[in-house]
Amino acid sequence: MIYLTFLFVATANNTTNISTAVLDRLEIIQMPSYSDEQKETIAKDYLFPKIKQQAGLSDLQLTIDEAVWPVIIRPLGFDSGTRSLERTLETLSRRLSRMIVEGKLTKNAAFTINAQKR
């Protein structure tokens, strides 16, 4: 006789809409949210370099001042994941790329996002 074992993995941001019959058959593992420090590390070391490369920018063309990272990471309040952080970095990178393509900036221009207001 052959016995097969299956392991199903499911994810959910909110379990309130999952029926109790299904929840009784699951082992719920709560994952903590990222801290601001963890998000900053993820953004600086992984997301930002990848996003700049996808936008066709070099490391020297776009930099973010250290004082600005907390504002980018938590612009409007608490966000447990990194999706909105990634979207913000994509917006910044694409905007600069578009300015270069449209000829508003030279290709060798170095652009730094800082806390100064215009």
N, C-alpha and C positions, 0 to 999 in steps of 0.2 A: 504494500500500500504506500502511495506517495502522498506526503503532506506538504502543502504549500503554505508559506507564511507571507503575508502581505503587510506592508507598512504604508499607511497613507499619511501624508503630511499636508496640512491645510493651514492657511494663514487668514487672519481676520483682524481688522483694526478695532472692531466692535463686536462682541459676542451676544449682544442683547437680542438680535433678530434671529439667532440660531435656535432652533427648537430644543427643548429640554431633553427630548429623546436622543437627539444627536449629541448634545453636550454630555450626556451620561456615558456615552461610548467613547469619548475623547479624553485624552490626557492634556489638559490645558497647561501650557508653559508660558508664563508672562515674561515678556522681554522688556527690560527697562529702556527708557528713552535715552538718546544721546545727550551728553552734557555739552555745554557750549564749547568747552575745551576740546572735546572729542570731535565736534563738528568742525572746529577751526582746523584741526589736524587733517581731517578727511578732506576738507576744502582745499587747503594749501598743498597737501602732498599728493592728492589723487584727482579730485574733481577739476580744479583750476588748470593744471597742466594739460589734462585730457581735453577740456573744453577749448582752451587756446589753440591746441593743435587742430581740433576739428574746425575751428574758425579760420585756420590758416595764419595764425599769429605766432611769432616767435616769443621766447621768454622775455626778451628785451623790449618788445613792442608794447606790452601791457603788464603793468605791475599794480599791486594794491598796497597802499600804505598800511602799516601795522595798526594804526589807530582806527581804521575804517572797518576792519574785519568784524568787530562786535556788532556794528550797525548792519552789516550784510548778513550775518548769521541770525540775528534776532531783530528784524526790522519793525515788526508790528506786535510782537508778543511771542509766546512759546509755540514752537513747532517741533514736534518730537522727532521727525525724520529729516531727510536731507533733500527732498524733492524741490521744495521752494528755494532752498539755497542753490541747488543746481540750476534751476530756471533763472535765478538772478544773475549768476555767473555767465550763463549762456547769453542773456540779454546784453550784458556789458561787453562781452567779447564780440558778439555779432554786430553791435552798434559801431564799435571801432573798426571792424572789418569792412563794414559798409562804407564808413567815412573814407577809408583808404581806397576802396574800389571806385567810389564816386569822385576821387581826386581832391577831396577836402583836406586830406592829410597825406604827407609823403609816406612812401612805404618804409622808410628808415626812421620815421618818427617814433620816439619813445613816449608813451602815454602812461601817467601814473594817476590812479584814483586816490584822492586824498580828501581830508575833511574841510578844505577851504570851500567857501560858497562863492558862486559866480553871480 
